[in-house]
Amino acid sequence: MYTIGQVSELFQLPVSTLRYYDKEGLFPEIKRSGGIRHFDTKELEALRLVECLKKTGMEIKNIKQFMQWCTEGSETYPKRLELIQKQKLECEKEIKRMEKALAMLKFKCWYYETALADGNEDRIQELLPDRLPEEIQAYYDASHTD
């Protein structure tokens, strides 16, 4: 069993966030004694999932719904799976968007490093759009395709 302070430290989350999650029903089976919350491995795993889903952009109301389904038993497996699959797709889309952004940043780093070394952009402009060094061309192409 862990106290709220220990969980706060373990997850690097403010105690107020953990209290909010509890108030929102994200730990439906948390044990209390004398008004003190006691987190066990079940709550820690729930918190890992909550933090994961938050990082993927899922709203608290949807996380709350998911956690409610978890308390309702195996008949909610299809709903839970559908929600997780939908969020996985959203996460994959975001990763692709970020990979494209990262490719542009890598290309622009090369671009300005080269411009600084040359003192101008003339040589770069002669290489654009399809005669760049191989690695840089890959970044350029990745950042300029749909």
C-alpha positions in Angstrom: 0.0 0.0 0.0 1.1 3.5 -0.9 0.1 6.9 0.5 -0.9 9.7 -1.8 2.4 11.4 -1.0 4.4 8.3 -2.1 2.3 7.9 -5.3 2.8 11.6 -6.0 6.6 11.2 -5.7 6.6 7.9 -7.6 4.7 9.4 -10.6 6.0 13.0 -10.3 2.5 14.2 -10.1 1.1 16.8 -7.7 -1.0 15.5 -4.8 -3.8 17.8 -6.0 -3.8 15.9 -9.3 -4.2 12.6 -7.6 -7.0 14.0 -5.4 -8.7 15.3 -8.6 -8.5 12.0 -10.3 -10.0 10.3 -7.2 -12.8 12.9 -7.1 -13.5 12.2 -10.8 -13.9 8.5 -10.0 -10.7 7.3 -11.7 -9.9 5.1 -8.7 -13.3 3.6 -8.1 -12.1 0.9 -5.7 -9.5 2.8 -3.7 -9.3 1.9 -0.1 -9.5 4.5 2.7 -8.9 4.3 6.4 -9.4 7.3 8.6 -10.0 9.5 5.5 -6.6 8.5 4.1 -6.3 7.0 0.6 -4.3 3.8 0.3 -3.1 3.0 -3.2 -2.4 -0.6 -4.1 -1.0 -2.1 -7.3 -4.5 -1.9 -8.9 -4.6 1.9 -8.4 -1.0 2.3 -9.6 -1.8 0.4 -12.8 -4.9 2.5 -13.2 -2.8 5.7 -12.8 -0.3 4.4 -15.4 -3.2 4.0 -17.8 -4.7 7.3 -17.0 -1.4 9.1 -17.6 -0.9 7.2 -20.8 -4.4 8.1 -22.1 -3.9 11.8 -21.1 -0.7 11.9 -23.0 -2.5 10.7 -26.1 -5.0 13.6 -25.8 -7.9 11.7 -24.4 -10.3 13.8 -22.3 -10.8 13.1 -18.6 -14.5 12.4 -19.2 -13.6 9.6 -21.6 -11.0 8.2 -19.3 -13.6 8.3 -16.5 -16.0 6.4 -18.8 -13.4 3.8 -19.5 -12.6 3.4 -15.7 -16.3 3.0 -15.1 -16.5 0.3 -17.7 -13.7 -1.5 -15.9 -15.8 -1.8 -12.8 -18.8 -3.2 -14.8 -17.1 -6.5 -15.7 -16.4 -8.5 -18.8 -19.5 -7.4 -20.7 -17.8 -4.1 -21.3 -14.7 -5.6 -22.9 -15.9 -4.7 -26.4 -16.5 -1.0 -25.4 -13.1 -0.8 -23.7 -11.3 -2.4 -26.7 -13.1 0.0 -29.1 -12.1 3.0 -27.0 -8.4 1.9 -26.7 -8.2 1.0 -30.4 -9.6 4.4 -31.4 -7.1 6.2 -29.1 -4.3 4.0 -30.5 -5.2 5.2 -34.0 -5.1 8.8 -32.8 -1.8 8.3 -31.2 -0.4 6.8 -34.5 -1.7 9.8 -36.4 0.0 12.2 -34.0 3.3 10.2 -34.2 3.2 10.6 -38.0 2.5 14.4 -37.7 5.4 14.7 -35.3 7.7 12.7 -37.5 6.9 15.0 -40.4 7.6 18.0 -38.2 10.8 16.5 -37.0 11.9 15.8 -40.6 11.3 19.5 -41.4 13.3 20.6 -38.4 16.2 18.3 -39.3 16.2 19.7 -42.9 16.1 23.3 -41.7 19.0 22.6 -39.2 21.1 21.4 -42.2 19.8 24.2 -44.3 20.9 27.0 -41.9 24.1 25.2 -40.9 25.0 25.0 -44.6 24.0 28.6 -45.2 26.1 29.8 -42.3 29.1 27.8 -43.5 28.7 29.1 -47.1 27.7 32.6 -46.1 24.6 32.5 -48.3 21.9 30.2 -49.6 23.0 30.0 -53.2 24.4 26.4 -53.2 21.3 25.1 -51.2 19.0 26.7 -53.8 20.8 24.9 -56.6 20.3 21.6 -54.8 16.6 22.0 -54.2 14.3 20.2 -54.5 15.8 16.9 -55.5 19.6 17.0 -55.5 20.2 17.3 -51.8 22.6 14.9 -49.9 20.8 11.6 -49.4 20.0 11.9 -45.7 18.9 15.5 -46.1 16.8 14.6 -49.2 15.0 12.0 -47.1 14.2 14.7 -44.5 13.1 17.1 -47.2 10.9 14.6 -48.9 9.3 13.4 -45.7 8.5 17.0 -44.7 7.1 17.9 -48.0 4.7 15.0 -48.7 1.2 14.4 -47.6 
